[in-house]
C-alpha cells in the first residue's frame, strides 16, 4: 500500500507524541508586555542593546552583500563601494521591513530576537511576538544611528569588520550596550 507524503507526515505527527513515553510535555506562553513595550513609540531601555546589535548586523549585512556584487577589487584587493552606493545601501538597510525581528521571554527576561542576535542558552520552546511596534522601532533606531554617525563613518568602520561596526554603534561609554547607558524615559 502506497501513502502520499502529506498523509505520511500527518500519521507521523500523530504517532510521535505516543512514542515519547515519559518525556516532559513542552509548553510555551507569549511574553507579557507592559504598557511601554506595547504602546510607546521608542525602543524600551531594556531592549536598546539588542536593537543596536540588530541594526549593526543589518547594516553590515547589506554593505557586505553590496561589496560582494562588485566585480573589480581596488589596488589592495578589497571591494570598495562608492559613496553614492554605500549611502543608498545604508538607507535601504534602515528602510527594510524588519519583520524578522520580535520579542520573546527567556527565563523571565524579555529580549529582541532575530537575525544577528546571538541566541545564547536556548529554551527548547518559546514564543516570539513579531510585528506591531517592533519594526517601526527598529527602523527608527537605525535612522538614529545613521544620523548620529553618518554614512561615511559607518562605512569606514564596516570595512574593519562586523565587530568593529557593532562596537562603534553599541559599545563605549554610555552607548546602548554599556553598563552605564543612560535610561531616557519619554512620555507615552
N, C-alpha and C positions, 0 to 999 in steps of 0.2 A: 504494500500500500504506500503510495507517494502522497506526502502532505506538502502544501505550499509553505514557503518561508514565513509569511506572516502568521499562519496557523501554528507553525512550529515555535515561533517566538512567543505567541500567546500561551501555548501549552507549557513552554519553558518557564515563562514568567509565573504561571500558576503553580508549577511544580517546585520551583526553587524555595519558596517560604516553608513548604512542608519538609524540605530536606535540610533545613538549617539546624534542626534539633534544639539544643539547649542554648543557642546563641541569644544574646540580649537583643531586644527589639530596638530599632533605631527610630528616634523621634526628633523633630526639629520644629522650632517656632520662629516666627518672624521677629526681628528686633522691635522692641517697644520704643518708638521715637518720642522724644519730648517736644514741646511746642517750638523751641528754637530749631530743632532738627527738621521739623515738619514745615514750618511756615516762614522762617527767616530768609531774607534774600542773600545773606552772606554765608560763607562756609563756617560751621561751628568750630570754635577754637580747638577742640579735642580731635578734629579731623583735618586740620590745616596741614600737618606734616604729610599725611597720606596724600592729600590733594596736591601738595607741592611735588611730591615724588611722582605722582601720576602725570602731572604737567611736564616735568623734566623728561620723563620717559617718552611721552608722546612727541615732544619737540625733537628729542634725539632720534627717535624712530623715523619721523618724517624727513628730517635732514639726511639721515643715513640712506634712506631709500632714494632720495633725490640724487645724492652723490653716487650711488651705485648705478644710476641710469646714465651718468656721464660717460662718454666714450673716450675722452682724452685726459689722462692724468697730467698734472703740472710737472715741472722740472724735477721735483723731489719724489715723484711717483704718487702723489696724493691727488685725489679727485676733489677739486675745489669749486664750489658754486659761486656764480657771480652774485653781486649784491641784489640785483633785481630778482634772481631766482630764490635765494635764501630768505629774502623778505617775504616773497609770496608763499613759500613753503611754511614759514613760521605763522603767517596769517591763517593759512589753511589748517595748521595744527590746532590753533585756538578756535577756529570756526567749525571744527568737526562736530558730530552729534553727541559724543561722549556717552553713548548708550551702553557701552560695555562695562561701565562703572556703576557701583551701587554701594550700599552699606549693609553690613551684616554684624552679628554679635557673636563673639567667641569668648568664652569664659567671662561673660558679663561685661565685656568691653566692646564697644562699637568701633568698627574700623571700616574705612573705604576698601573696596576690593575691586580688582580689575587688572588689565594688562600692565605689567611693570611693577606691580606692588607685590613684594615678597609675601609668600603665604605663611612662613614660619611654621609653627605647630598647627597642623590642620585637623579640625574635628572630622569625624567620619561622615557627618552630615550637617549641613547648615542651610539657612535660608538667606538669600540676598535680595534686598529691595533695590530695584533699579528705577530709572525714570524719575518722575516727579521733579523736585528741585535740584537733584544731583547734577544732571548735565549742564544746566544753566550756571550753577555754582562753579563747576569745573572750568567751563568756558570763561567765566568772569575772572577766576583765579589766573588762568592762562594769560588773558589780556593784561591783567595787572602786572604780572612778571615781565611780559613783553614791553609794557610801558616803562617799568622801573629800570630794566637793564638795557633795553634796546636790542634791535636785531643784530647789529654789528658785534656787540659784546657776547651775546648768546651764541652766535655762530662761531666766533673765535674760540670760545671755551668749549663748544661742542667738538671742535677738532682735537681737543685734548682727551676726549673720551666721555663716555656716559657718566662715570663717577664725578668727573670734573664739572659737568653741567649740573648735576644734582647738588653738588657742593656749593656752586655759585648761587643757585636759586634757593636752596633749602637749608644749607649749613651756615656756620658762622654765628657770630654774636647776635642774638635777638632775631634770628631767622625762624621760619616755621618749624624746623626740626631741632632747634636748640633747646636746652633745658630752660633758658631764660627768655623764651619767646613771650612777647607781651600779649596779654589777653585783652582784646579790644571788643567791648560789647556795643553792639549797635541796637537801636530801638527796633522793636518788631513792627 
